Amino acid sequence: MNTELEDRLSIRALVENWVVWRDAGMWDRFRTVWHDDGVMVATWKQGTADEFIAMSRAGFENGINVHHFLGGNSIDLAGDRAISMTKMTIAQRAEVHDVLVDVVCTGRFYDFFERRDGRWGLVLRQPIYEKDRMDPVDPAADLELEKGVLDSYPEGYRHLAYLQSRNGMDVKRDLPGVRGPEVEALYTRGQAWLDGADSPF
């Protein structure tokens, strides 16, 4: 097997392990996906991998219901650096205004990878949020959202943000979507990473 194919398979395996191990609550295995200085940016948490794992574990143990699903994957390689984009959906179930709902958010995981001491690991994960929707689990339920609150969040994740904010999470309001200055800035940072920048930020 050639080296480039091995690298691509190794990175794709990390992307898939992230989803399976995180959603299954396999926290020790989940930690191995990251480098020690790894950073996670999500709607509800921006911080180190260890902080994200601790908060994810606490939510998991308290019954927070979140699942991730993966689609196609594209990887740009440059020596010991890589940018990986993977189509994904985030599905979260919780109560909003006393109605049990499902929110499904579609987007991409935009991942900064690096090979250190022969091992690929995740340095930064920044999701791109493209579109979402909210549906009552009981289709006959009456659900009315506060339009002003819903519209205060970016279009790509406004229903997810609405659910999370109503359940006590502090949701970031300027994350990248399918187009716009935020996602263009992310692409610029990704190219700089491939070109040898000291940091993914």
Sine and cosine of phi, psi and omega as CSV:
sin_phi,cos_phi,sin_psi,cos_psi,sin_omega,cos_omega
0.00,0.00,0.71,-0.71,-0.03,-1.00
-0.98,0.22,0.32,-0.95,-0.12,-0.99
-0.89,0.45,-0.66,0.75,-0.02,-1.00
-0.88,0.47,-0.68,0.73,0.02,-1.00
-0.90,0.44,-0.66,0.75,0.06,-1.00
-0.86,0.51,-0.69,0.73,0.01,-1.00
-0.89,0.46,-0.71,0.71,-0.01,-1.00
-0.89,0.46,-0.67,0.74,0.02,-1.00
-0.91,0.41,-0.62,0.78,0.01,-1.00
-0.90,0.43,-0.69,0.73,-0.01,-1.00
-0.93,0.38,-0.71,0.70,0.03,-1.00
-0.87,0.49,-0.62,0.78,0.05,-1.00
-0.88,0.48,-0.65,0.76,0.04,-1.00
-0.90,0.44,-0.67,0.75,0.03,-1.00
-0.86,0.50,-0.70,0.71,-0.02,-1.00
-0.95,0.32,-0.63,0.77,0.03,-1.00
-0.89,0.45,-0.61,0.80,0.04,-1.00
-0.79,0.61,-0.76,0.64,-0.07,-1.00
-0.93,0.37,-0.74,0.67,-0.09,-1.00
-0.91,0.40,-0.74,0.68,-0.08,-1.00
-0.95,0.30,-0.60,0.80,0.02,-1.00
-0.91,0.41,-0.73,0.68,-0.05,-1.00
-0.95,0.32,-0.41,0.91,0.04,-1.00
-1.00,0.05,-0.11,0.99,-0.03,-1.00
0.96,0.28,0.46,0.89,0.03,-1.00
-1.00,-0.04,0.97,0.23,-0.25,-0.97
-0.94,0.35,-0.60,0.80,0.03,-1.00
-0.90,0.43,-0.66,0.75,0.03,-1.00
-0.94,0.34,-0.63,0.77,0.01,-1.00
-0.86,0.52,-0.61,0.79,-0.02,-1.00
-0.89,0.45,-0.46,0.89,-0.06,-1.00
-0.95,0.30,-0.23,0.97,0.04,-1.00
-0.94,0.34,-0.47,0.88,-0.14,-0.99
-0.99,-0.13,0.46,-0.89,0.33,-0.94
-0.98,0.20,0.27,-0.96,-0.09,-1.00
-0.86,0.52,-0.52,0.85,-0.03,-1.00
-0.99,-0.16,0.34,0.94,-0.04,-1.00
-0.88,0.48,0.52,-0.86,-0.03,-1.00
-0.76,-0.64,0.65,-0.76,0.06,-1.00
-0.88,-0.48,0.77,-0.64,0.11,-0.99
-0.91,-0.42,0.86,-0.50,0.04,-1.00
-0.70,-0.71,0.10,-1.00,0.01,-1.00
-0.84,0.54,-0.64,0.76,-0.18,-0.98
-0.97,-0.26,-0.13,0.99,-0.04,-1.00
-0.43,-0.90,0.75,-0.66,0.11,-0.99
-0.77,-0.63,0.93,-0.38,-0.04,-1.00
0.01,-1.00,-0.26,-0.97,-0.04,-1.00
-0.93,0.36,0.34,-0.94,0.07,-1.00
-0.84,0.54,-0.65,0.76,-0.01,-1.00
-0.90,0.43,-0.63,0.77,0.06,-1.00
-0.91,0.42,-0.69,0.73,0.01,-1.00
-0.89,0.46,-0.67,0.74,0.01,-1.00
-0.90,0.44,-0.70,0.72,-0.01,-1.00
-0.88,0.48,-0.69,0.73,-0.01,-1.00
-0.96,0.30,-0.59,0.81,0.07,-1.00
-0.90,0.43,-0.66,0.75,0.01,-1.00
-0.90,0.43,-0.68,0.73,0.02,-1.00
-0.89,0.46,-0.68,0.73,0.03,-1.00
-0.90,0.43,-0.67,0.74,0.02,-1.00
-0.86,0.52,-0.72,0.70,-0.03,-1.00
-0.94,0.34,-0.37,0.93,0.05,-1.00
-1.00,-0.09,0.15,0.99,0.13,-0.99
1.00,0.01,0.16,0.99,0.06,-1.00
-0.90,0.44,0.73,-0.68,-0.18,-0.98
-0.94,-0.34,1.00,-0.10,0.00,-1.00
-0.75,-0.66,0.70,-0.71,0.04,-1.00
-0.70,-0.72,0.50,-0.87,-0.01,-1.00
-0.84,-0.54,0.59,-0.80,0.04,-1.00
-0.74,-0.68,0.59,-0.81,-0.11,-0.99
-0.92,-0.39,0.46,-0.89,0.12,-0.99
-0.80,-0.60,-0.64,-0.77,-0.08,-1.00
-0.89,0.46,0.37,-0.93,-0.10,-1.00
-0.69,-0.73,0.65,-0.76,0.07,-1.00
-0.75,-0.66,0.74,-0.67,-0.06,-1.00
-0.79,-0.61,0.79,-0.61,0.15,-0.99
-0.97,-0.23,0.84,-0.54,-0.04,-1.00
-0.95,-0.31,0.62,-0.78,0.12,-0.99
-0.55,-0.83,1.00,0.08,-0.02,-1.00
0.91,0.42,-0.88,-0.47,-0.01,-1.00
-1.00,-0.07,0.25,0.97,0.03,-1.00
-0.87,-0.49,0.46,-0.89,0.08,-1.00
-0.43,-0.90,0.51,-0.86,0.22,-0.98
-0.89,-0.45,0.82,-0.58,0.00,-1.00
-0.89,-0.45,0.75,-0.66,0.14,-0.99
-0.88,-0.47,0.75,-0.66,-0.04,-1.00
-0.72,-0.70,0.82,-0.57,0.10,-0.99
-0.89,0.46,0.66,-0.75,-0.06,-1.00
-0.48,-0.88,0.30,-0.95,0.25,-0.97
-0.78,-0.63,0.57,-0.82,0.13,-0.99
-0.93,-0.36,0.82,-0.57,0.02,-1.00
-0.88,-0.47,0.84,-0.55,0.01,-1.00
-0.78,-0.63,0.69,-0.72,0.04,-1.00
-0.90,-0.44,0.76,-0.65,0.03,-1.00
-0.24,-0.97,0.11,-0.99,0.06,-1.00
-1.00,0.02,0.67,-0.75,0.14,-0.99
-0.77,-0.64,0.86,-0.51,-0.05,-1.00
0.78,0.62,0.70,0.71,0.05,-1.00
0.91,0.41,0.31,0.95,0.06,-1.00
-0.87,-0.49,0.79,-0.62,0.04,-1.00
-0.96,0.27,0.82,-0.58,-0.07,-1.00
-0.76,-0.65,0.33,-0.94,0.21,-0.98
-0.91,-0.41,0.74,-0.67,0.17,-0.99
-0.92,-0.38,0.75,-0.66,0.09,-1.00
-0.86,-0.51,0.85,-0.53,-0.01,-1.00
-0.90,-0.44,0.80,-0.60,-0.01,-1.00
-0.97,-0.26,0.67,-0.75,0.03,-1.00
-0.13,-0.99,-0.51,-0.86,0.00,-1.00
-0.67,-0.74,0.64,-0.77,0.26,-0.97
-0.99,0.14,0.83,-0.55,0.06,-1.00
-0.94,-0.34,0.95,-0.32,-0.21,-0.98
-0.89,-0.46,0.71,-0.70,0.10,-0.99
-0.99,-0.15,0.91,-0.41,0.00,-1.00
-0.92,-0.38,0.45,-0.89,0.11,-0.99
-0.57,-0.82,0.58,-0.81,0.12,-0.99
-0.99,-0.11,0.86,-0.52,0.02,-1.00
-0.80,-0.60,0.76,-0.65,-0.02,-1.00
0.76,0.64,0.63,0.78,0.07,-1.00
0.99,0.13,0.05,1.00,-0.05,-1.00
-0.85,-0.53,0.82,-0.57,0.13,-0.99
-0.96,0.28,0.62,-0.79,0.05,-1.00
-0.46,-0.89,0.32,-0.95,-0.04,-1.00
-1.00,0.09,0.80,-0.60,0.02,-1.00
-0.99,-0.16,-0.63,0.78,0.01,-1.00
-0.46,-0.89,0.74,-0.67,0.19,-0.98
-0.91,-0.42,0.84,-0.54,0.07,-1.00
-0.81,-0.59,0.97,-0.23,0.06,-1.00
-0.92,0.38,0.50,-0.87,0.17,-0.99
-0.94,-0.33,0.81,-0.59,-0.11,-0.99
-0.97,-0.25,0.90,-0.44,-0.16,-0.99
-0.98,-0.18,-0.70,0.71,0.06,-1.00
-0.29,-0.96,0.38,-0.92,0.03,-1.00
-0.47,-0.88,0.17,-0.99,0.03,-1.00
-0.46,-0.89,0.34,-0.94,0.03,-1.00
-0.79,-0.61,0.73,-0.68,0.01,-1.00
-0.72,-0.70,0.72,-0.70,0.15,-0.99
-0.88,0.47,0.66,-0.75,0.07,-1.00
-0.88,0.47,-0.64,0.77,0.14,-0.99
-1.00,-0.03,0.94,-0.33,-0.06,-1.00
-0.89,0.46,-0.27,0.96,0.03,-1.00
-1.00,0.04,-0.08,1.00,-0.05,-1.00
-0.94,0.34,0.51,-0.86,0.01,-1.00
-0.99,-0.16,0.92,-0.40,-0.03,-1.00
-0.79,-0.61,0.82,-0.57,0.05,-1.00
-0.80,-0.59,0.86,-0.51,-0.02,-1.00
-1.00,-0.04,0.42,-0.91,0.06,-1.00
-0.99,0.15,0.95,-0.32,-0.14,-0.99
-0.86,0.51,-0.65,0.76,-0.01,-1.00
-0.88,0.47,-0.64,0.77,0.04,-1.00
-0.93,0.36,-0.72,0.69,0.00,-1.00
-0.85,0.52,-0.72,0.70,-0.06,-1.00
-0.96,0.28,-0.15,0.99,0.00,-1.00
-0.98,0.18,-0.16,0.99,0.01,-1.00
-0.96,-0.27,0.43,-0.90,0.03,-1.00
-0.85,0.53,0.53,-0.85,-0.10,-1.00
-0.83,0.55,-0.59,0.81,-0.11,-0.99
-0.92,0.39,-0.38,0.93,-0.03,-1.00
-0.60,-0.80,0.48,0.88,-0.10,-0.99
-0.93,0.38,-0.58,0.81,0.02,-1.00
-0.95,0.30,-0.63,0.78,0.08,-1.00
-0.89,0.46,-0.70,0.71,0.03,-1.00
-0.89,0.45,-0.64,0.77,0.02,-1.00
-0.87,0.50,-0.76,0.66,0.02,-1.00
-0.87,0.49,-0.75,0.66,-0.07,-1.00
-0.92,0.40,-0.65,0.76,0.00,-1.00
-0.92,0.40,-0.58,0.82,0.02,-1.00
-0.95,0.31,-0.26,0.97,0.04,-1.00
-0.95,-0.32,0.43,0.90,0.19,-0.98
1.00,0.01,0.15,0.99,-0.01,-1.00
-1.00,-0.07,0.57,-0.82,0.06,-1.00
-1.00,-0.03,0.97,-0.24,-0.17,-0.99
-1.00,-0.08,0.76,-0.65,0.04,-1.00
-0.95,0.31,0.64,-0.77,-0.17,-0.98
-0.96,-0.29,0.06,1.00,-0.10,-1.00
-0.77,-0.64,0.61,0.79,-0.02,-1.00
-0.99,0.11,0.43,-0.90,-0.11,-0.99
-0.94,0.35,0.56,-0.83,0.09,-1.00
-0.89,-0.45,-0.33,-0.94,-0.11,-0.99
-0.93,0.37,-0.43,0.90,0.05,-1.00
-0.50,-0.87,0.25,-0.97,0.04,-1.00
0.88,-0.48,0.10,-1.00,-0.10,-1.00
-0.90,0.43,-0.50,0.86,-0.04,-1.00
-0.92,0.40,-0.71,0.71,-0.02,-1.00
-0.96,0.28,-0.54,0.84,0.06,-1.00
-0.91,0.42,-0.62,0.78,0.06,-1.00
-0.91,0.43,-0.60,0.80,0.04,-1.00
-0.91,0.42,-0.70,0.72,0.04,-1.00
-0.87,0.50,-0.62,0.78,0.03,-1.00
-0.90,0.44,-0.67,0.74,0.04,-1.00
-0.90,0.43,-0.61,0.79,0.03,-1.00
-0.89,0.46,-0.68,0.73,0.03,-1.00
-0.92,0.40,-0.63,0.78,0.05,-1.00
-0.88,0.47,-0.61,0.79,0.04,-1.00
-0.88,0.48,-0.72,0.69,0.03,-1.00
-0.90,0.44,-0.51,0.86,-0.01,-1.00
-0.99,0.13,-0.03,1.00,0.10,-1.00
0.96,-0.29,0.27,0.96,0.02,-1.00
-0.84,0.55,0.52,-0.85,-0.03,-1.00
-0.92,0.39,-0.47,0.88,-0.11,-0.99
-0.63,-0.78,0.47,-0.88,0.08,-1.00
-0.98,0.20,-0.05,1.00,-0.07,-1.00
-0.99,-0.16,0.00,0.00,0.00,0.00
